[in-house]
Amino acid sequence: MKVFWSKLLIHGEEPPDLSEDPEYSQRLQYLGDKQQNCTIRLNQVTQKDEHEYYFRFITDKPDGKWLGKPGVSLTVT
């Protein structure tokens, strides 16, 4: 139903979709195919973008939510 990348993991809250975050929406492009490829491109990267990012998908099945842990760490030098 939905695939997206997130950067925050707050216990008890749903991870937010980065493409809906004003800080990322103009710089983030989802390149994946929603099947096997979950690639994104982030432009104009600054040190503020240093985080661990997590891939998330939601299905229409009961308990059909998955979060890719551990995530992918971005280091900006």
C-alpha positions as CSV (number, residue, x, y, z in Angstrom):
1,M,0.0,0.0,0.0
2,K,2.8,2.4,0.9
3,V,6.6,2.5,0.9
4,F,8.7,5.3,2.2
5,W,11.9,6.3,4.1
6,S,12.0,7.7,7.6
7,K,14.6,9.1,9.9
8,L,13.0,9.2,13.3
9,L,12.1,6.3,15.5
10,I,10.0,7.5,18.5
11,H,8.8,4.6,20.6
12,G,5.0,4.3,20.2
13,E,4.7,6.6,17.2
14,E,4.5,5.8,13.5
15,P,7.7,6.7,11.6
16,P,7.1,9.8,9.5
17,D,7.4,9.8,5.7
18,L,10.4,11.9,4.7
19,S,8.8,12.9,1.4
20,E,6.0,14.7,3.4
21,D,8.6,16.6,5.5
22,P,9.1,20.1,4.2
23,E,12.8,19.8,5.1
24,Y,13.1,16.9,2.6
25,S,10.2,17.1,0.2
26,Q,12.0,19.2,-2.4
27,R,15.3,17.3,-2.1
28,L,14.2,13.7,-1.9
29,Q,13.4,11.5,-4.9
30,Y,12.2,7.9,-4.6
31,L,13.9,5.9,-7.3
32,G,12.8,2.4,-6.3
33,D,10.2,0.2,-8.0
34,K,8.1,-0.5,-4.9
35,Q,8.9,-4.2,-5.4
36,Q,12.6,-5.0,-4.8
37,N,14.3,-1.7,-5.1
38,C,13.9,0.9,-2.4
39,T,16.6,3.4,-3.6
40,I,16.2,7.2,-2.8
41,R,18.3,10.2,-3.9
42,L,18.8,13.1,-1.5
43,N,20.1,16.3,-3.1
44,Q,21.8,19.3,-1.6
45,V,23.1,17.3,1.4
46,T,24.4,19.1,4.4
47,Q,25.7,18.0,7.8
48,K,22.1,18.4,9.1
49,D,21.2,15.3,7.1
50,E,23.5,13.1,9.1
51,H,21.1,10.5,10.5
52,E,20.2,6.9,10.4
53,Y,17.5,6.4,7.8
54,Y,14.9,3.5,7.8
55,F,12.9,2.0,4.9
56,R,9.3,1.4,5.8
57,F,6.5,-0.4,4.0
58,I,2.9,-0.9,4.9
59,T,0.6,-3.6,3.4
60,D,-3.1,-4.3,3.5
61,K,-2.6,-7.3,5.8
62,P,-3.1,-7.4,9.5
63,D,0.2,-6.5,11.2
64,G,1.5,-5.7,7.7
65,K,4.0,-3.0,8.7
66,W,7.7,-3.4,8.4
67,L,10.6,-1.2,9.3
68,G,14.2,-1.9,8.0
69,K,16.3,-2.1,11.1
70,P,19.1,-1.4,11.4
71,G,18.8,1.5,9.1
72,V,21.3,3.1,6.7
73,S,23.7,5.7,8.2
74,L,24.5,8.8,6.3
75,T,27.7,10.6,7.2
76,V,28.5,13.9,5.6
77,T,32.1,15.1,5.6
